[in-house]
């Protein structure tokens, strides 16, 4: 996700694509952040154009840092869902193997010619 933001930011910086510019503005609104810190200090006017005006004073933080914090915060929930899903899959595989063994090695299912008629 951070690589996606980085590539969108660089495309907006190089080109004047309106689609990428709107995509960058949506990312800024979603994460309440504005731009990224550059080691060279050049940010240009991208932040002024793509950052929401109502968040301009409060959202001057690095977007890469905000995305990283968001991912760290929600990683516990994603990990728990993944563990629960894996447990259900293993449980289903065990039940399926028991069903397969019971069908494969059972003589009760092949009853051809073994019926006995009683006289009443």
C-alpha positions in Angstrom: 0.0 0.0 0.0 2.9 2.3 0.7 4.4 1.5 -2.7 1.1 2.3 -4.3 1.0 5.7 -2.6 4.7 6.3 -3.6 4.1 5.5 -7.2 0.9 7.6 -7.4 2.7 10.5 -5.8 5.6 10.3 -8.2 3.2 10.1 -11.2 1.4 13.2 -10.1 4.7 14.9 -9.5 5.9 14.1 -13.1 2.6 14.3 -15.0 -0.5 16.3 -14.9 -2.9 13.3 -15.0 -6.2 14.3 -13.5 -7.1 10.7 -12.6 -3.9 10.2 -10.6 -4.3 13.6 -9.0 -7.8 12.8 -7.9 -6.5 9.4 -6.6 -3.9 11.1 -4.6 -6.4 13.6 -3.2 -8.6 10.7 -2.2 -5.7 9.0 -0.4 -5.0 12.3 1.4 -8.6 12.6 2.5 -8.8 9.0 3.6 -5.7 9.0 5.8 -5.9 12.7 6.8 -2.4 13.2 5.7 -0.6 15.5 3.3 2.3 14.5 1.0 5.5 12.8 2.0 8.7 13.9 3.5 11.6 14.2 1.1 15.2 13.9 2.1 15.9 16.7 -0.4 13.2 19.0 1.0 11.4 19.4 -2.4 7.7 18.8 -2.1 6.5 21.2 -4.7 2.9 22.4 -5.0 1.5 18.9 -5.0 0.4 19.1 -1.4 -1.3 22.5 -1.9 -3.3 21.1 -4.8 -4.2 17.6 -3.5 -4.6 18.1 0.2 -8.1 18.9 1.5 -8.2 22.5 2.6 -10.1 21.8 5.8 -7.3 19.4 6.9 -4.4 21.6 5.8 -3.6 22.8 9.3 -4.0 19.5 11.1 -2.8 17.1 8.5 0.7 18.1 7.7 2.1 14.7 8.6 3.9 12.3 6.3 1.4 10.1 4.4 3.8 7.1 4.3 4.0 7.3 8.1 0.2 7.5 8.4 -0.3 4.5 6.1 2.3 2.5 8.1 0.6 3.4 11.4 -2.8 2.4 10.0 -1.4 -1.0 8.8 0.2 -1.6 12.2 -2.9 -0.8 14.1 -5.1 -3.1 12.0 -2.7 -5.9 11.6 -3.8 -7.6 14.8 -7.4 -7.9 13.5 -6.2 -9.2 10.1 -4.0 -11.8 11.8 -6.8 -13.0 14.1 -9.1 -13.4 11.0 -6.4 -15.3 9.2 -5.8 -17.6 12.2 -9.5 -18.3 12.6 -9.8 -19.1 8.9 -6.9 -21.5 8.9 -8.3 -23.3 11.9 -11.7 -23.8 10.2 -9.9 -25.0 7.1 -7.9 -27.6 9.0 -11.0 -28.7 10.9 -12.8 -29.1 7.6 -9.9 -31.1 6.1 -9.9 -33.4 9.2 -13.7 -34.0 8.9 -13.4 -34.6 5.1 -10.6 -37.1 5.6 -12.7 -39.0 8.2 -15.6 -39.1 5.8 -13.4 -40.3 3.0 -11.9 -43.1 5.1 -15.3 -44.2 6.3 -16.6 -44.4 2.8 -13.5 -46.0 1.3 -13.0 -48.7 3.9 -16.6 -49.4 4.8 -18.3 -52.6 3.7 -21.7 -51.4 4.6 -22.2 -49.3 1.6 -21.7 -52.2 -0.9 -24.8 -54.4 -0.1 -25.4 -56.1 -3.4 -26.9 -59.5 -3.0 -26.9 -59.5 0.8 -30.5 -58.8 1.4 -32.5 -61.4 3.3 -36.2 -61.8 2.8 -38.2 -63.0 5.8 -41.4 -64.8 5.6 -44.1 -63.3 7.7 
